[in-house]
Amino acid sequence: MNYRHAFHAGNHADVLKHIALLAVCDALTAKPAPCFALDTHAGRGLYQLDADAAQRTGEAEGGIAQMTGRFRGQAPQVPQSAAIARYLAAISACRNQHGPQTYPGSPWLLAHALREQDRIACCELQPEEAVELKRQLGGEAHVAVHQRDGYAAVKALLPPKLGAVRFARGLVLIDPPYEAQLDEFEQILDALRSGLQRWPQATFMLWYPIKQRLTLRPFFRRARNLPAKQLLVAELLVRPDDSPLRMNGSGLLICNPPWKLDETLTPAVRELQKTMGEKGSFSRVEWLEPAPGSLRSPSRGS
C-alpha cells in the first residue's frame, strides 16, 4: 500500500469528515457513561502543510485554507454553523500546540474530543506511519495504537471491552485509502456488516471519495441492506462530478447516527459548499431509506 495522506491533508474531504467526526464525538460525550472509538485507518495523527508532500499537491488550499481565510489573502469569515465553529476551534487548539502549519488527523481529533474515561484504538498498517502515530499520541493514556489491518480490527476489537467493562456506546471511523478504488466497497460493506452485528448500538462512519456519483449506485443499493437502525448520507462536491480522473467531492455514510445529527450537519454542509465550492458544486444531507423487505426501521435517530 503506497498511499500517504500527507499529500492530501487538510483538503475539502478532510474538512467535511472532521466536522462530522467532532459532531459525533460531542454527541457521545454529552452523556456521562464512557465510550469507545475505533479509527481503522488512522494515519500518522499530525501533518505539516508546509512540508513537501502537502505543498506538492496544494490540496489544503481548497480546504482548510479556505475555511481559515488563508487562501489568497482572504479575510477570515465568521462561521455561521456551530459545527464548523467547533471544528475551527479544534484546528486552532492543535496549531497553538504544534505550530501554525499543522493539520490534525482523526486520531488527534479523537484524542482531544473524547475524555480520559473514554478509550480510543487507532489502527495503522504502514510501519512508518504507525511509528509516527505512536510518537504523537504515545503520552495519551486513553489511546492505544495498533500496527495492524483496519478491516481485521473490526472483528478483533469489537465489541470493545476493558477488563470487566463493556462499552455500550461509541464510534467506528472507517476511512480507507481506496487504492482498490470501487473494488474497495466490497471489503468495506463486509466490515460494516460484521461491525454492526458485533456492536449494533455503535455509530459507524464511513468516508468515501466521489469522482462520478453514478458509479456509487451499486454501493448504495447494497448499503440499504446493512443491519443499522438508520443510515444518514452527507456529501459535498466542490465541483461537478464530470471527471473520473480527480476527486470532485466526498461523502459520509453514517450508520446509527446520534440524535439530530442531520440537523447539525445540514447547515454545516451547505456552508462548506458556499465557502469551498466552485461553479456546479453540490451538497446533500439525506436519509438512506431501507431496501424493500429490509428489517431496518425507517424511523429517525433517538
Buried (B, 14 or more C-beta within 10 A) or exposed (E): EEBBBBBBBBBBBBBBBBBBBBBBBBBBBEEEEBBBBBBBBBBBBBBBBEEEBBEEBEBBBBBBBBBBEBBEEEEEBEBEBEBBBBBBEBBEBBBEEBEEBBBBBBBBBBBBBBBEEBBBBBBBBBEEBBBBBBEBBEEBEBBBBBBBBBBBBBEEBBBBEEEEEEBBBBBBBBBBBBEEEEEBBEEBBEBBBBBBEBBEEBBBBBBBBBBEBEBBEEBBEBBBBBBBBBBBBBBBBBBBBEEEEEBBBBBBBBBBBBEEBBEBBBBBBBBBBEBBBEEEBBBBBEBBEBBEEBEBEEEBBE
